[in-house]
């Protein structure tokens, strides 16, 4: 559980559409453990639904992002 004004930092893979959509069809058959690659809007929506504020989503590299939300 986060303290009031605590920040949650998420860093994960990011791939542009339509490649992301194609990969999500096949990734569930992988033994690597990942089950889905989310879009910026999907990640932001999850943060909002979890009552985070001041949500900041940025690409860190060509294929990764960092999203920070505050409680």
Buried (B, 14 or more C-beta within 10 A) or exposed (E): EEEEEEEBEBEBEBBEEEEBEEBBEEBEEEEEEEEEBBBEEEBBEBBEEEEBEEBEBEEEEEEEBBBBBBB
